[in-house]
Amino acid sequence: MFERYTERARRVIFFACVEAKNFGSSGIGTEHLLLGLLREDKNVVARFQLEDSQSIQEELKKRMVLKEKVLDSVDLPLSTECKHIIAYAADEAERLRHNHIGTEHLLLGILREEKCVAAQILQQRGLNLWIIRAELATSPTPVEPPTGPFTSVIFRGADMPPLPESGIVPDADTAKRIAQIIWTPLYGSQTVASQGPLNADLRNNVWTVSGSSASENALFAFILKTDGRILSVGRGTVKGTH
């Protein structure tokens, strides 16, 4: 589902899952998706005049009921509205003749699901689907570089396993667990489960975690040992791991 997504767009989905779990929700709603978008892509926030993102976040949180946090191991489903947004985002990318699906397409998707909470909040702040679509048609957002080793992706979430006070990823088991947490909202729990047994190799202070599926379907993650930062995540053959 997310193969054409840029790194930032994938991280929006990841952070939406984190927000949903933190609020004890039974699924990922449009309010979580918008929180993930505001948290991840400051360029889209600035371009489309969402500078007052703090007030938007506060408004979103007022509309949500805080319950007991959901366990990290639980795989939360997307709400029906979020599924519509995912489909709309793909449609918007096709409409604009973009080969990738980015955060800007997710924003358009939210606005198309006009009766959802996230869209209503954006509409109240003057965002208009047609105006944003026209702007992207004449001045597209620069395309991010494709997923690959060492693309300098900053990907830290509240659901990361606890690390020692030094912040290092001390062993292969910790690196594998971090990779599984990142992969699950991007590719689904069934796909992640099919990757076992996982491989984890440490080279040049970077953990390379990869699945044991066929090369074209194997997931991978590059994790910096010193602080747990995710340098890259994706699917496909990684030289030296298969």
N, C-alpha and C positions, 0 to 999 in steps of 0.2 A: 504493500500500500504506500510506503513512504520512500520508495527507491528514487523518485525524482525530486525529493525534498532536499533543499539546501541544508547545510549544517545548522544554520540559525533556525530554520523552520522546524527541524527535528528537535532542536532543543526547546522550542516553544511547546511542543507536544509533551516532552519530558517534564518541563516545569509545570505544565498544566496538571499532569499526574501527581507531581509533588504537592501542589496546592490542594488538590482534591483530597489527598491522603491526610494532609495537615489539618484540614477542616472536618475530617471524619466522614466525608461524603461517600455514598455508595457507587458513584460513577463520576466521570469527568464531564462537567457541564460547560456551557459557554462562558460563564463567569471565570472558571478556572483557566479556560483557553485564553481569554483576554488578559488575565493576570500573568500568564506565561509569556504572552506577546510583549506586554509592558516591561516585564522583567528582563527579557532577552535582547530585544532589538531597539536600542536607543536611536538608531538612524531613522527607522520608521516613525518612532515617537516624535522626533524632531521634524521630520519632513511633513507629516500630516497634522502638525500643530496639536500634538498631545502632550505638550511640555508639562501641563499640570497633571502628570500621571499619578502623582501622590493622591490627589483628590479623587481620581477615578478609582484607584485601588481602594481607598476608604469607602467609596460608594458601593463598590462590588462586595466588600467584606461586610458591610451593613446588611446586605441582602442575603447573606449566607448564615446558616445556623452552625455554630461551632460545636462539634461533638468529639467523642474520643478519637484520637488519631488512629488511622488505619495502619495495620502492620505493613512493613516494607514488602513482605513476600506476597501480599495480595495483589492480584492483577485486576485493576479497575477497568470497567468497560466505558466506552464513549457513549454519551447520551445520544438520543435520536437527533437532537438539534446539532450536536457536534459532528455527527456522521454527515448531516446535510452540509455543514460548513466545509468538511474535508472534500466532499464531492464538488461543492461550488468552487473551492480553491483550485481544483484541477481544471474545472471548466473555464475559470478566469484565465488561467495560464494558457490554455488552448486558444481562447478568444484573443489574447494578446500576442499569440504566437511565440510564447516563451517555452523553452525546452525544460526549464526547471520550475519547481513550485517553491516559492519563497514566502517570507513573512508578509510581504505586500499582498500576495494572493490569499493568504489566510485572513488578512484584514478585510479584503473584499468579500470573502466568504462569510465572515461574521455579519457584515452589513447586509448581505443578501438574505440572511436568516433574520429578517427585519423585526420579528416579534419576540426574539429571544432577549434575555436580560442584557447581554453584552452589547447587542446592536442598539437597544434602546438608550443605553448610557452614552454610546458614541454619537447617536443621533441628537441627543440633548446637547451635546457639545459641538454641534454643527457639521459633523462629518457626513458627507454625501457620497453614496455609491457611484453615481454617474460622474461626479467631478473627479474623484480619485481614480476611477477607471480611465478617464480621458487623459489625466496627467501621466499615468503610467504608460499609456499608449504613445504619448509624445516624448516622454522622458523616463525611460525605464530605470528601475533600480539596478545598479551595477551587479552583475552576476558574481557570486562568490566562486572561488576556485573549487574544483571538484574535490570530493573526499579522497584523501590519500595520506600516506605517512607524513607526520610532522607538519600538518597544516595549521598548527598553533591554535587549536580550538580550546577555548576556556569553558569547561563543562563540569562545574561542581554543583551538586545538589544537596538538599537537606537530608536525602535518603542515603547518602554515602555511608558505608560502614565506618565505625569510629576508628580513627587512626591514632597511633601513639602521639604523645605531646609534641614530638619532633615533627609530626606531619608526614612521615615517610610511609610508603607502602612496603611493609617489611618482608612479605613473603608472597609466594605464588597464589595461595588460597585467597588472600585478601584482594589481590589483583583480579582474580577470576570473579569474585563476588561483586566488585565494583563494575566489571564489564557486564555481568548479568543484569545488574540494576539499570544500567544505561540502555542495554539492548531491549529490555522488556517492553517499555512504552513505544519504542520505535518499530519493533518487528513482531511483537506479540510473544506471549509466554510459551506457546507451542513451538514456535520457531527456535526460541532460545533453548528449550528443553531438548530439541533435536540436535543441538550442537555438541552435546557431550560425547566423550569426555573432552573437556577443554584443555588446551595447551597454554602454558605461560612460560615465556623465556625472558630473561633479563639481559639486555645488552646496552651498553653505553648509558646506563642509568635510566633506561626506559623498559617498562614491562610491555611485551607484546603478547596479548591474549587473543587466541583464535579458536574457532570451533573445529570440529572434526568432520563436518559435512563435506560433500563434494566441493571442490575448490571454488566453483562459481557461486555456491550458496553459503560458504563459510563466512561467519561474522568475524570481525576483528576489532580490536581496540588497542590503542597505544596510550599507556598510562605512565606519567612521569613518576619515578620512584620517590623523589624528594618531597613532593607535596600532594600527590594524588591527582594532579591536573590531567585532563584528558586531552591528548594531543590530536587524536583522530579516531574516528569510529566509522565503520561501514561494512560492506559485504563484498566478497570477492577474494581472489588469490593475493596473498601477501608474500613477497619473496622471502624465502628462508624459513617459512613456517609449515610448508607442506612438501 
